[in-house]
Amino acid sequence: MQSIAEFLIHYPAASVAAAFFVAFCESFVLVSFVFPGSTLLFAIGIMGAAAAVPLGGILAAAVLGAIAGQASSFWLGRSVRRSPGRVWPFNRNPELIGDARSLFQECGIGGVFASRFLAPLRAVVPFVAGMFGMSAGRFWLMNVASALIWTPGVLLSGALTFVVVKLIAA
């Protein structure tokens, strides 16, 4: 951990780039299922605090990455909306199209906001929102609002954990 902290002190841009990349991957439908993004963002918060790297840049990059990831999922969903039956998992279970449409219609824009805080749904709901024609304006409102709450929560909880552990150890 000491060598990573030293690296971040000498190359703070690396932590900013990593924060953007991790948040993007955690929020993008094609990657999020196999990528431990929340854990990595928490770790970046710890590393940022340990290296005394200004967290403002890391936080801004992570927020932008989270927004870009969900926006990419939304636009990918928009690109397949004319043929959702050809996209996994709908191609294997066509009955899910009706279920997804019903769930999306019941939850609406609130579902996009809430999905940010639920790991399995974080990238899928924006994809489905795009696929079933949610307006871009409504999507962007919920995407940005949820990213401004979720991302600092994860990153700063890592930084706070470091500070508390350091105080307890002292």
C-alpha positions in Angstrom: 0.0 0.0 0.0 2.9 2.3 0.7 4.3 2.0 -2.8 0.8 2.8 -4.3 0.5 5.8 -2.1 3.9 7.0 -3.2 3.0 6.5 -6.8 -0.2 8.6 -6.3 1.8 11.4 -4.7 4.2 11.5 -7.7 1.5 11.0 -10.3 -1.8 12.3 -9.1 -3.2 12.3 -12.6 -3.1 8.5 -12.5 -5.6 8.5 -9.6 -7.9 10.9 -11.5 -7.8 8.7 -14.6 -8.3 5.6 -12.6 -11.3 7.1 -10.8 -12.9 8.0 -14.2 -12.2 4.6 -15.7 -13.5 2.6 -12.6 -16.7 4.7 -12.3 -17.3 4.4 -16.0 -16.9 0.6 -16.0 -19.0 0.2 -12.9 -21.9 2.1 -14.6 -21.6 0.6 -18.2 -23.9 -2.3 -19.0 -21.3 -4.4 -20.9 -18.7 -4.4 -18.1 -20.5 -3.8 -14.8 -21.4 -7.5 -14.2 -17.8 -8.6 -14.0 -16.1 -5.4 -12.7 -15.8 -4.7 -8.9 -16.2 -1.0 -9.4 -17.7 0.0 -6.1 -15.0 -1.8 -4.2 -12.3 -0.2 -6.4 -13.8 3.3 -5.9 -13.8 2.7 -2.2 -10.1 1.7 -2.5 -9.3 4.8 -4.6 -10.8 6.9 -1.8 -8.5 5.1 0.7 -5.5 5.6 -1.5 -6.3 9.2 -2.1 -6.5 9.9 1.6 -3.4 7.8 2.3 -1.4 9.7 -0.3 -2.8 13.0 0.7 -3.8 13.5 -2.9 -6.5 16.2 -3.3 -9.7 14.3 -3.5 -11.5 17.1 -5.5 -10.0 15.9 -8.8 -10.6 12.3 -8.1 -14.1 13.0 -7.1 -14.9 15.1 -10.2 -13.4 12.4 -12.5 -15.4 9.6 -10.8 -18.6 11.6 -11.0 -18.0 12.2 -14.7 -17.1 8.6 -15.3 -20.3 7.4 -13.5 -22.4 9.8 -15.6 -20.7 8.7 -18.9 -21.1 5.0 -18.1 -24.8 5.2 -17.5 -25.2 7.5 -20.5 -23.4 5.0 -22.7 -25.7 2.3 -21.4 -28.7 4.4 -22.2 -27.6 5.2 -25.7 -26.7 1.6 -26.3 -30.3 0.7 -25.3 -31.6 3.4 -27.7 -29.7 1.8 -30.5 -31.4 -1.6 -30.0 -34.9 -0.4 -29.1 -36.4 -1.5 -32.4 -35.4 -5.1 -31.8 -35.1 -5.8 -28.1 -35.8 -9.5 -28.8 -32.4 -9.8 -30.3 -30.5 -8.6 -27.2 -29.5 -10.8 -24.3 -31.2 -11.7 -22.0 -34.4 -11.0 -24.0 -33.3 -13.2 -26.9 -33.2 -16.2 -24.5 -36.3 -15.3 -22.5 -38.7 -13.2 -24.7 -41.2 -13.0 -21.9 -38.8 -10.7 -20.1 -39.5 -7.9 -22.6 -43.0 -7.5 -21.2 -41.8 -7.8 -17.6 -39.0 -5.2 -18.2 -41.4 -2.8 -20.0 -44.0 -3.1 -17.1 -41.3 -2.6 -14.4 -39.9 0.4 -16.3 -43.4 1.9 -16.8 -44.2 1.5 -13.1 -40.9 3.0 -11.8 -40.2 5.5 -14.5 -37.5 8.1 -13.9 -37.4 7.2 -10.2 -36.1 3.7 -11.3 -33.2 5.3 -13.1 -32.3 7.3 -10.0 -32.7 4.3 -7.6 -30.8 1.9 -9.8 -27.6 3.8 -9.2 -27.6 2.6 -5.6 -28.3 -1.1 -6.5 -25.3 -2.8 -8.0 -27.0 -5.4 -10.1 -29.3 -2.7 -11.6 -26.8 0.2 -11.9 -26.1 -0.3 -15.6 -29.0 -2.4 -16.7 -31.8 0.1 -15.9 -30.3 2.9 -18.0 -30.0 0.3 -20.9 -33.6 -0.7 -20.5 -34.7 3.0 -20.2 -33.0 3.7 -23.5 -34.5 0.5 -25.1 -38.0 1.4 -24.1 -37.8 5.1 -25.1 -37.4 7.2 -22.0 -36.8 10.8 -23.0 -33.2 11.9 -22.9 -33.9 14.9 -20.8 -35.6 12.8 -18.0 -32.8 10.3 -18.2 -30.0 12.9 -17.9 -31.7 14.5 -14.9 -31.8 11.3 -13.0 -28.3 10.2 -14.2 -26.6 13.3 -13.1 -28.5 13.6 -9.8 -27.8 10.1 -8.7 -24.1 10.3 -9.7 -23.7 13.4 -7.6 -24.9 11.4 -4.6 -23.6 7.9 -5.2 -20.1 8.7 -6.3 -19.0 10.9 -3.4 -20.7 8.4 -1.0 -18.5 5.6 -2.2 -15.2 7.5 -2.6 -15.5 9.6 0.5 -16.5 6.6 2.6 -13.1 5.1 1.6 -11.3 8.2 2.6 -13.2 8.5 5.9 -12.4 4.8 6.6 -8.7 5.6 6.2 -8.9 8.6 8.5 -10.8 6.7 11.2 -8.4 3.7 11.1 -5.4 6.0 11.3 -6.9 7.8 14.3 -7.7 4.5 16.1 -4.2 3.2 15.4 -2.6 6.3 16.8 
